[in-house]
Amino acid sequence: MGRGQTEFMTDLRLLIHNHELTRVCLTRYLMIFFFLTFLLLRLVFWFAAFPNSDEAYYWLWGQHLDWSYYDHPPLQAWIQGIFTAIFGRSTFALRLPNLFSNAAFFYTYYLITRYLHQDLEIRSVVLFVLASPLYFIFLGFAWHDHLLITFSLISAYLFVRFLDRYLSDGGGETWRLYGSAISLSFAILSKYNAVFVAIAFFATLITNARLRPLFRDRRLYFAIAIALTALIPILIWNVSNDFESFRYYVDRSVRPIAPGIKFGSFLGFTLVSFFVVSPFCWFGFYRLLKTRLTIDSIYPIVAFWIFSLPTIALTVISLISAALYYWNITAYLLLFPLLPFVLRKLKTHAVYGLIISTLLVIHHTVLPLSAFVSKEIDPDSRMLFGWKEVASIVQSESRALKNPLLITSDYRSASALAYQLNDKNVIAVSDRIDQFDFWYRDPKPLQGKDAVILSDDWYPAELMVLSKFDRTSEPVTVPVKRFGIWIKNYYVRKGYSFKP
């Protein structure tokens, strides 16, 4: 090879090296941009968004501590009660538990990626999760779900580590099995969906011949007993309340209002799940099902059962009754660390998630984007706005009465008003059963009292509330607008001599 050719090859190699270096640097800077943008969006949401009506509802549970509650298990309420007692009532205190759960959640993913493959980048896994709108939403809201998915992920990781060691030496590390059971008990205390994780664990053991001897191992039954301790406060509450919580979930999930196949419910569950998890993630899930991964671990098997069992069950339920996309939130947890094995390019998924997340933050903090479409749709999001104005009018009307009751026409407005006023004694009177019915079972202390009544067009007071008073005043209309765009109206009345 001549000197000219040698110099040419050297220059070519240098050019390729520089090009590769440039590509790596651009990728790194792009990853930093995505992470910082998602972090900024999360901080804006955490500090600027008024509590969603369910966030306020669960905060209110924490001000009425009990063994459990009608809608959900008690852990979220207990945590809200503790944090409010320590830090007071604020948006910071409300969502501070999410900071701790997020830290534990992503640290567990770090442990998983290190365990599965030393060269697997935790950055890719975290970005897959952050850019999934489902997890951006539910890791941010102070709902039960951030605790459910955190403890479910920890439990699954410890369970996999125990099973892998058991398969290698026939013993396994007992502390990991018990740690998994403790984490699972906290997941059950967070939300009943955790039962899907427990069933997936059982399916892993029963379908693997090498793991079936565990059914003769007393440690497994100690672990089951540990996990079942989560049911103690739930059972105490239900025994005291005619098993209302269990009946609510049976009626909601598997007892259809009308017979027949519910194609609308089915399409709603499947299509919303497809887009809210991310179409790019679903493409990766599909490739995972077709690919035999060379991982020396039971992890893919556990991931398969955790994904497939609830997904199939909820799809069937959606055909006969109703299933919501977030009921399946635990299904995808173990799949995210496997996605880098079958998907190399993250940019399209990250851009998709960034666009959706930005719109969600605007929707929750600036004004509901649905207001541009119609005056009727998305009433839930419209309830995020106007509570300072509403509370001011409620307080003004209250001064004309002596120690009045504060009554609203729905649990959502009652919870939001209670949060805004920092008053746990707001009452909801509506035609649906909710937690307020259990707090105010004895109507005698309320008999004959005057009240300030709050309602809106979604749940008008005329439906049920006004008939419970001897007389009521004409309503004061409180219009809520942002940037000149009408969002909704609230109505404030005075009611005299309450008849519960």
BATORPA-426653 format. One record per atom (N, C-alpha, C): residue in one letter; x, y, z. Coordinates in steps of 0.1 Angstrom, whole numbers, plus 5000, padded with zeros to 4 digits. Layout:
BEGIN
AXYZ/...
END
This chain:
BEGIN
M500949885000/M500050005000/M500950125000/G500650214991/G501450334990/G501250435001/R502150535001/R502050635012/R500650715011/G500250744999/G499050814997/G497850735002/Q497850604999/Q496750525003/Q496750505018/T497950495024/T498050485039/T497450615046/E497850725040/E497350855046/E495850865044/F495350815032/F493850815030/F493150735040/M493650605043/M493050515052/M493050575066/T494150635069/T494350695083/T493250815084/D493150895074/D492251005075/D490850945075/L490550835068/L489150785068/L488850725082/R489850655088/R489550605101/R489350715111/L490150825110/L489950935119/L488551005117/L488151015104/L486851065101/L485750985107/I485850855106/I484850765111/I484850775126/H486050785132/H486150795147/H485550925152/N485851035145/N485251165149/N483751165147/H483251095136/H481851095134/H481151015145/E481750895149/E481250815159/E481250895173/L482350965175/L482451045187/L481351155187/T481151215176/T480151325175/T478751265177/R478551145172/R477151075173/R476951045188/V477950995195/V477850955209/V477651085217/C478351195214/C478151315222/C476751375219/L476251365207/L474851415204/L473851335211/T474051205211/T473151115219/T473151145233/R474251165239/R474351195253/R473651335256/Y473951435248/Y473351565251/Y471751555249/L471351475239/L469951455237/L469251385249/M469951285255/M469451215266/M469351315278/I470351405280/I470351505291/I469151595289/F468951635276/F467851725273/F466551665277/F466351535273/F465051475276/F464851455292/F465951415299/F465851405313/F465551535320/L466251645316/L465951765323/L464551825319/T464151795307/T462751845303/T461751775311/F461851645312/F460851565320/F460851605335/L462051635340/L462251675354/L461551815356/L461751905346/L461152035347/L459552025347/L459051935338/L457651915337/L457051865350/R457851765355/R457351705368/R457351805379/L458351895380/L458351995391/L457252095389/V457052135376/V455952235374/V454652175378/F454452045374/F453151985378/F453051975393/W454051925400/W453951895414/W453652025422/F454252135418/F454152265426/F453052355421/A452652335408/A451652435402/A450252375401/A450052245399/A448752195397/A447952185410/F446752235410/F445852215421/F445552065422/P445352015434/P445051875435/P443851825427/N444151725419/N443051655412/N441951615423/S440751605419/S439651585429/S439851455437/D440451355431/D440751235438/D441951245447/E442951335443/E444051365452/E443551425465/A442651525463/A442051595475/A441151495483/Y440451405476/Y439651305483/Y440551215492/Y441651165487/Y442451085495/Y443251165506/W443551285503/W444051375513/W443051385525/L441751395521/L440751405532/L440651285540/W440851165533/W440851045541/W441851045552/G443051105548/G444151115558/G443751195570/Q442751285569/Q442351365580/Q441251295588/H440751185583/H439851095590/H440450955590/L441450935598/L442150805598/L441250695603/D441450585596/D440550465598/D441350345594/W440750225598/W441450095594/W441550085579/S440450125572/S440550115557/S439450215552/Y439150205539/Y438150295533/Y437350225523/Y436250295519/Y435250235510/Y435850205496/D436550305491/D437050295477/D438350215475/H439250225485/H440550165484/H441050125497/P442150045498/P442850025510/P443450145516/P444050135528/P444350265536/P445750325535/L446650265528/L448050305530/L448250455525/Q447650485514/Q447850625509/Q447250725519/A446050695525/A445450785535/A446350795547/W446850685552/W447750685564/W448950775561/I449550765549/I450750845546/I450350995545/Q449151025539/Q448751165538/Q448451225552/G447851145561/G447651185574/G448951225582/I449951135580/I451251155587/I451951285581/F451951295568/F452651405562/F451951535564/T450651535565/T449951665568/T450151705583/A450251605591/A450451625606/A451851685608/I452851645600/I454251695601/I454451825594/F453951835581/F454351945573/F453152045570/G451952015575/G450852095573/G450252065559/R449152145556/R448452125543/R449052215532/S449652155522/S450252225511/S450352135499/T450552185487/T450752105476/T452052035477/F453052095483/F454352035486/F454251915495/A453451925506/A453251815515/A452451705509/L451451745501/L450551645494/L451351555485/R452251605478/R452951525468/R454351485472/L454751525484/L456051485489/L456251335490/P455251255494/P455451105493/P455751055479/N455351125469/N455651075455/N457151085453/L457851185459/L459251205457/L459951085462/F459551035474/F460250915480/F459850795472/S458650775468/S458250655460/S458950655447/N459150775440/N459850785427/N461350745429/A461950785440/A463350755443/A463450605444/A462550545452/A462650395454/A462350315441/F461450375434/F460950305421/F462150305411/F462750415409/F463850425399/F465150355404/Y465350355417/Y466550285422/Y466350135420/T465150085422/T464849945419/T465149915405/Y464750005395/Y465149975381/Y466649975379/Y467350055387/Y468850055386/Y469349915390/L468849865401/L469249735406/L468849625395/I467749635389/I467249535380/I468149535367/T468449655362/T469349665350/T470749615353/R471249645365/R472649595368/R472549445370/Y471449395374/Y471349245376/Y471249175363/L470449225354/L470149155341/L471349155332/H472049275331/H473149285322/H474049405326/Q475249375328/Q476149485333/Q476249605323/D476149575310/D476249675300/D474849745297/L473849705303/L472549765301/L472449895307/E472050005299/E472050135304/E470850165312/I470950215324/I469850255332/I469150375326/R469850455319/R469350575313/R468250545303/S468450435295/S467450395285/S466250345292/V466350265302/V465250215309/V464350325316/V465050415322/V464350525329/V463650615319/L464250635307/L463650715297/L462450645291/F462450515289/F461350435285/F460150455295/V460450455308/V459350475318/V458850625318/L459750715318/L459350855319/L458550905307/A458950855295/A458250895283/A456950815280/S456650725289/S455350655288/S454350745296/P453350805289/P452450905295/P451750835307/L451450705307/L450850645318/L451650665331/Y452950645330/Y453750645342/Y454150795346/F454150875336/F454451025339/F453251075347/I452051035344/I450851075351/I450751015365/F450950885366/F450650815378/F451750815388/L452950845383/L454050865393/L453951005399/G453151095392/G453051235397/G451951265406/F450751195403/F449651225411/F449751155425/A449251225435/A449251175449/A448051075450/W448050975442/W446950875443/W447650745449/H446850635449/H447350515455/H448350445445/D448250485432/D449050405422/D450550415423/H451050535428/H452550545429/H453050455439/L452250425450/L452750335460/L452550185455/L451450165448/L451150035442/L452349985433/I452750075423/I453750025414/I455150025420/T455350105429/T456650105436/T456849975444/F455949945452/F456049825460/F455949695452/S455149705441/S454949585433/S456349555426/L456949665421/L458249645414/L459349595424/I459349645436/I460349595446/I460049455449/S458849415451/S458449275454/S458849185443/A458649225430/A458949135419/A460449115418/Y461249225420/Y462649215419/Y463249125429/L462749135442/L463249045452/L462848905450/F461648885445/F461148755442/F461948685431/V462348755420/V463148705410/V464548665415/R465148755423/R466448725429/R466348595438/F465348585445/F465148465454/F465048335445/L464248345434/L463948225426/L465248185418/D466048285413/D467248255406/D468248185415/R468348235427/R469248165437/R468748025440/Y467448015442/Y466847885445/Y467147785433/L467047825421/L467247745409/L468747705408/S469647785413/S471047755412/S471547675424/D471047695436/D471647615447/D470547535455/G469247545451/G468247475458/G467847535471/G468347645475/G468047705487/G467347845486/G468147935480/G467648075479/G467848155491/E467848285490/E468148375501/E466748405507/T466548355519/T465248365526/T464848505528/W465848595531/W465448735533/W464848805521/R465248755509/R464648815497/R463248765495/L462948645499/L461548595498/L460648675508/Y461148695520/Y460348765530/Y460248915526/G461348965521/G461349105517/G460249125505/S460249025496/S459249035486/S457849025491/A457648945501/A456248935507/A455849065515/I456849125522/I456549245529/I456249355519/S456949365508/S456649465497/S455349445491/L455049315489/L453749285483/L452549315493/S452749305505/S451749345515/S451549495515/F452549575513/F452449715511/F451749755498/A451949675488/A451249695475/A449849665477/I449449565484/I448049535486/I447349635495/L448149695505/L447649805513/L447449925505/S448049935493/S447950055485/S446750045475/K446549925469/K445549915459/K445249765457/Y444049725455/Y443649585453/Y444249525440/N444649605430/N445249555418/N446449465421/A447149485433/A448249405436/A448049255436/V446749215437/V446449075436/V446949015423/F446949095412/F447449045399/F448949005400/V449749075408/V451149045410/V451248915418/A450448905428/A450548775436/A450148655427/I449148675419/I448648555410/I449848525400/A450448625395/A451548605386/A452748525393/F453048565405/F454048485413/F453648335414/F452348315417/F451848175418/F451948105405/A451648175394/A451648115380/A453148075377/T454048155381/T455548125378/T455947995385/L455447975398/L455847855405/L455147735400/I453847745396/I453147625392/I453447575378/T453947675370/T454247635356/T455747595354/N456547605364/N457947565362/N458247445371/A458547335365/A458747215372/A459847225383/R460847295380/R462047305389/R461647395401/L460547475400/L460147555412/L459047495420/R458447395415/R457247335422/R457647275436/P458947225438/P459247185452/P459147295462/L459047425458/L458847525468/L457547515475/F456547445469/F455247425476/F455447335488/R456547265489/R456847185501/R457747255511/D458047385508/D459047465516/D458147555525/R458347535538/R457647615548/R457847765546/R458947805541/R459247945539/R458248015530/L457747945520/L456747995511/L455448035518/Y455147945527/Y453847975535/Y454048085545/F455248095551/F455448205559/F455348335551/A455948335539/A455848455530/A454448485527/I453648385524/I452248405521/I451548475533/A451848425545/A451248475557/A451648625559/I452848655556/I453348795557/I452548885547/A452448835535/A451648915525/A450248935529/L449648835535/L448248845538/L447948925550/T448948965558/T448749055569/T448149195564/A448349225551/A447849345546/A446349345547/L445749225547/L444249215547/L443649245561/I444449245571/I443949265585/I443149395586/P443749515584/P442949635585/P441849645575/I441949585563/I440949585553/I439749505558/L440049385564/L438949305569/L438249365581/I439049425590/I438449495602/I437449595597/W437849675587/W436949785583/W435649725576/N435849625568/N434749565561/N433849485570/V434349415580/V433449355589/V432549455597/S433149575600/S432449675607/S431449745597/N431649735584/N430849805575/N430149725564/D429749595569/D428949515560/D429549475547/F430949465547/F431749435535/F431349515523/E431149645526/E430749735515/E431849755505/S433149765509/S434249785500/S434349665490/F434249545495/F434349425486/F433149425476/R431949455481/R430849455473/R430949555462/Y431449675465/Y431649775456/Y432549735444/Y433649665447/Y434549625436/Y433949505428/V433249415434/V432549315427/V431549375417/D430749465422/D429749535414/D430349615402/R431449675405/R432149765396/R432849685385/S433349565388/S434249495379/S433549385371/V432749305377/V432249185371/V430749175370/R430049265375/R428549265374/R428149375364/P427849335352/P427449435342/P426049495345/I425949625342/I424649695344/I423549635335/A424049605322/A423149545312/A423849425306/P423149325302/P423849205296/P424349235282/G425249155277/G425749165263/G427149205263/I427749195251/I429149235249/I429249385248/K430249445255/K430449585256/K431649625247/F431349645234/F432449675224/F432949815227/G432149905232/G432650035235/G433650035246/S433349955257/S434249945268/S435449875264/F435349775256/F436549695251/F437449795243/L436949865234/L437749955226/L438350065234/G437550115244/G438050215253/G439250165261/F439150045266/F440249985274/F441549965265/T441349895254/T442449865245/T443149985239/L442350075233/L442950185226/L443550285235/V442950315246/V443550405256/V444850345261/S444850215264/S446050155269/S447150165259/F446750145246/F447750145235/F448450285235/F447750395236/F448250525234/F448850575247/V448350545258/V448750605271/V450050535276/V450250405272/V451550345275/V452550385265/S452150405253/S452950445241/S452950335231/P452650375218/P452650275207/P454050215205/F455150295208/F456450245206/F456750135217/C456250155229/C456450045239/C455749925235/W454549935230/W453749815226/W454449745215/F455049815205/F455849755195/F457049675202/G457649725212/G458649655219/G458149535226/F456949545233/F456349435240/F456149325230/Y455649355218/Y455349255207/Y456649185204/R457749255202/R458949195198/R459549115210/L459249155222/L459749075233/L459048935233/L457748935230/L457048805230/L457548715219/K458048775208/K458548695197/K460048655199/T460748715208/T462248695209/T462548615222/R463448515220/R463948435231/R465248505236/L465048575247/L466148645253/L467148555259/T468448585257/T469548505264/T469848565277/I468948555287/I469248605300/I469148485310/D470248465317/D470248355327/D469548395340/S468248405338/S467348445350/S465948405347/I465148385358/I463748355357/I462948485354/Y463648595353/Y463048735352/Y462048735340/P462448695328/P461548705317/P460248635319/I460348515326/I459148435329/I458248515338/V458748565349/V457948645358/V457348765351/A458148835343/A457648945335/A456448915326/F456648795320/F455548745311/F454248725319/W454248665330/W453048635338/W452448765344/I453348855348/I452848985354/I452149065343/F452649055331/F452049125320/F450749055315/S450848925312/S449748855305/S448548835313/L448648795325/L447448755333/L446548875335/P446948995340/P446049105342/P445549155329/T446449155318/T446049215305/T444849125299/I445048995300/I443948915295/I442648925304/A442848925317/A441648935326/A440949065324/L441649175323/L440949305322/L440349325308/T440949265298/T440349265284/T439049195284/V439049075291/V437749005292/V436749085300/I437149135311/I436249215319/I435649335311/S436549395302/S436049515294/S434949475284/L434949345281/L433949295271/L432549275278/I432549245291/I431349215298/I430849325308/S431849405312/S431449515322/S432249645319/A433249675327/A434049795324/A435349765330/A436449815323/A437749815328/A438449935324/L439149995333/L439950125330/L441350095328/Y441950175319/Y443350145315/Y444350145326/Y444150225337/Y445150225347/Y444950115357/W443950035356/W443849915364/W444949815360/N445549835349/N446549735344/N447949795345/I448149885354/I449349965355/I450549875360/T450249775367/T451349685372/T451849595361/A451149575350/A451449475340/A452749505332/Y453049625331/Y454249665322/Y455549685330/L455449675343/L456649715351/L457849635348/L457849505347/L459049425344/L459449425330/L458549475321/L458949475307/L459849585303/F459849705310/F460649815306/F462149785306/P462649715316/P464149685316/P464549585304/L463549515298/L463749425287/L463749495274/L463149615273/L462949685260/L464249715253/P465349755261/P466549785253/P467149665246/F466749545249/F467249425242/F466649415228/V465449475226/V464749465213/V464549595206/L464749705214/L464549845208/L465849925210/R466449975200/R467650045201/R467450205201/K466450245194/K466250385192/K465150435201/L465450535209/L464550585219/L463950715215/K464550785205/K464150925203/K462650935200/T462150855191/T460750865187/T459850845199/H460150745207/H459350725220/H459450845229/A460650895231/A460851005240/A460151135235/V460251165222/V459551275217/V458051265218/Y457551145216/Y456051115218/Y455651145232/G456451095242/G456151115256/G456251255260/L457251325254/L457451465258/L456351555253/I455851525242/I454651605236/I453451585245/I453151455248/I451951425256/I452151475270/S453251465276/S453451505290/S453351665291/T453951735281/T453851875280/T452351925280/L451551855271/L450151885270/L449451855283/L449751745290/L449151715302/L449451815313/V450651865314/V451051965324/V450252095321/I450252135308/I449452255305/I447952235309/H447452115306/H446052085308/H445752095323/H446652065332/H446452055346/H446852185353/T447652275347/T448152385354/T447752525348/V447552525335/V447252655328/V445752665326/L445252575318/L443752565316/L443552435309/P442352375311/P442052245305/P441952265289/L442652185282/L442652205267/L441352165262/S440552085269/S439252045264/S438352165263/A438652275270/A437752395269/A437752455255/F438752425247/F438852465233/F437852385224/V437452265229/V436752175221/V435252195223/S434852195236/S433452195239/S433252245254/K432052295257/K431752345270/K431352235280/E431052115274/E430552005282/E431551895285/I432451865276/I433351745277/I434351765289/D434851655294/D435951655304/D435651735316/P434451715323/P434151795335/P435151765346/D435751655347/D436651625358/D437851715358/S438451745346/S439651835345/S439251975348/R438052015345/R437552155347/R437552185362/M437452075371/M437352095385/M438752135391/L439752135383/L441052175388/L441152325390/F440252395385/F440452545384/F439252615392/G439652735398/G438652825403/G438452815418/W439252735425/W438852705439/W439152815449/K440052905445/K440253025454/K439053115453/E438553135441/E437353215439/E436153155446/V435953025444/V434852955451/V434952965466/A436152935471/A436352935486/A436053075491/S436453175484/S436153315489/S434653345490/I433853295480/I432453315480/I431753235491/V432253105493/V431753025504/V431953085517/Q433153135520/Q433453195532/Q432653325534/S432453395524/S431553515525/S430153485529/E429553385522/E428253335525/E428153275539/S429153215544/S429153155557/S429053255568/R429553375566/R429553475577/R428153515580/A427153495571/A425753535573/A425053435582/L425753315584/L425053205592/L425953175604/K425353115614/K426053075626/K426552935625/N427852915625/N428452785624/N427752695614/P427752735601/P426952655591/P427752535587/L426952435583/L427552315576/L428052365562/L429052295557/L429452315543/L429152185536/I428252205526/I427752085519/I427852105504/T428352005497/T428352005482/T427651885477/S427451885463/S426651795457/S427351665451/D428651655455/D429451545450/D430751535458/Y431251415458/Y432451395466/Y433651475461/R433651495448/R434851565441/R434851715446/S433751775445/S433751925449/S433851935465/A433351835472/A433451835487/A434951825490/S435651735484/S437051715487/S437951835483/A437651885471/A438452005467/A438252125476/L436952145480/L436652255489/L437252235502/A437252115507/A437852075520/A439352105520/Y439952065509/Y441452095507/Y441752245507/Q440952315499/Q441252465497/Q441052535511/L439952495518/L439752565531/L440452495542/N441152385540/N441852305550/N440852275562/D439652225557/D438552195566/D438052055563/K438351965573/K437951825570/K436451795572/N435751895576/N434251875579/N433351905568/V433851925556/V432951945545/V432251815542/I430951825538/I430051715536/I429651705521/A429651585516/A429051555503/A427751485504/V426751535497/V425351475497/V425051445482/S425051315479/S424851285465/S424051145464/D423751105452/D423050985450/D423950865448/R425250875450/R426150765450/R426750745463/I427150615466/I427850585479/I429250625478/D429750695487/D431150735488/D431550735502/Q432850775505/Q433350765519/Q432650855528/F432050965523/F431251055532/F430050985538/D429550895532/D428350815538/D428750745550/F430050705551/F430450635563/F430950735574/W431350845570/W431750945581/W430551015587/Y429451025580/Y428251095585/Y427050995585/R427250875591/R426150785592/R425150825602/D425550885612/D424650935622/D424251075619/P422951105614/P422551235610/P422151325621/K422051275633/K421451355644/K422251485646/P423551485647/P424251605650/P424051715639/L423651675627/L423451765616/L422051825615/Q421151765622/Q419751795621/Q419451945625/G418752005616/G418252145618/G419252255616/K420452215612/K421552325610/K421352395597/D421852515596/D421952585584/D423252555576/A423252575564/A424452535556/A424652625544/V425952625540/V426252685527/V426452565517/I425752575506/I425652465496/I426452505483/L427352415479/L428152435467/L427752325457/S427452375445/S427152275434/S427652325421/D427552245410/D427952285397/D426952225387/D427152245374/D426352195364/D426452045362/W427651985366/W427851845365/W427051765375/Y426951815387/Y426151765398/Y425351875404/P424151905398/P423352015403/P422751985417/A422652095425/A422052075438/A420652035438/E419952065427/E418452035426/E418251885426/L419251805422/L419051665421/L418651595435/M419351645445/M419251575458/M419351665470/V420151775469/V420551845481/V419451945485/L418852015477/L417952125481/L416752075488/S416351955484/S415151895491/S415351865506/K416551875510/K416851835524/K416851965533/F416452075528/F416352195536/F414952255535/D414552325546/D413252385546/D413152485535/R414252565533/R414252665523/R415652695519/T415852745507/T417252785503/T417152925496/S418352985496/S418453115489/S418653095474/E418553205467/E418953205453/E420453185452/P420953115441/P422353085440/P423153205436/V424353215441/V425353305436/V426253225426/T426253275414/T427053205404/T428453255404/V429353155404/V430853185404/V431353125391/P431553215381/P432153165368/P433653155369/V434153045364/V435553025364/V436153045349/K437053135348/K437653155335/K439153165336/R439853125325/R441253145324/R441553205311/F442253325311/F442653395298/F441453425290/G440353455297/G439153495290/G438353375285/I438853255287/I438153135282/I437253075294/W436053055291/W435153005302/W435352855304/I435452815317/I435752675320/I434552615326/K433952675336/K432652625342/K432052725352/N430852695357/N430252775367/N430052685380/Y430252755391/Y429852695404/Y428652785409/Y427952725418/Y426752785424/Y426852775439/V426652885446/V426752885461/V425352935466/R424752865475/R423452895481/R423552885496/K422652945503/K422452925517/K421252835519/G421352735528/G420252645531/G419852655545/Y418552645548/Y418152665562/Y417452535567/S417852495579/S417252375586/S417452245578/F418652185579/F419052065572/F418251945578/K417751865569/K416951745573/K417651625566/P418651565573/P419351455567/P418551325566/
END
